[in-house]
Amino acid sequence: MLKKLFLLFFISVAFAACQDVEKSERPDNLIPEEKMIDVIAEISLMQSARNFNKRIFENTGIRGQDYIFEKYDIDSVQFKRSNDYYADNYEIYQRIYDSVKNRFEKLKVELDTLQKQEQRIKDSIAKVKRDSLGKRGDSLDPAEEKEIEEISDSLIEEKDSLNRRVIDSLPQPRSRN
């Protein structure tokens, strides 16, 4: 009986304490929702890159969040206040993070496609070399080497084009409102 009474008292106190939680006021310089999606996505990518290989990331000299804040013309205080405001508004915050998640899923599909195409290119280059060597059984003559080099260059250009498409698909900063 005493345990039930204590539990009821604890739940009542906890419930009463939660009633006085103040929500963040809408800041004057609130980051728009679409821009917030871009910023959070880039901060997440930057943190992942840093966690993947911290030493290499630190050697670049890039200060990730500073770069992102400058890119989107915001500052850390504006980001914190906007983040706090959105966090207090669950539906909006959930929508923001769902959009970030969807963006990463789309990027993963693009990167997986790129990896498959890169492997296809490597396999094609290896096949051309094998076929050319198999014809003669010894080293290639200069004309065959030139042909292989041209095919390799063509395949490498295709790979570079795919890399540019993936980079171009990354979020770009929106113009100021």
Secondary structure, DSSP 8 states (H G I E B T S, - for coil): -HHHHHHHHHHHHHHHHHTT-------TT---HHHHHHHHHHHHHHHHHHHH-HHHHHHTT--HHHHHHHHTT--HHHHHHHHHHHHHSHHHHHHHHHHHHHHHHHHHHHHHHHHHHHHHHHHHHHHHHHHHHHHHSS---HHHHHHHHHHHHHHHHHHHHHHHHHHHHS-------
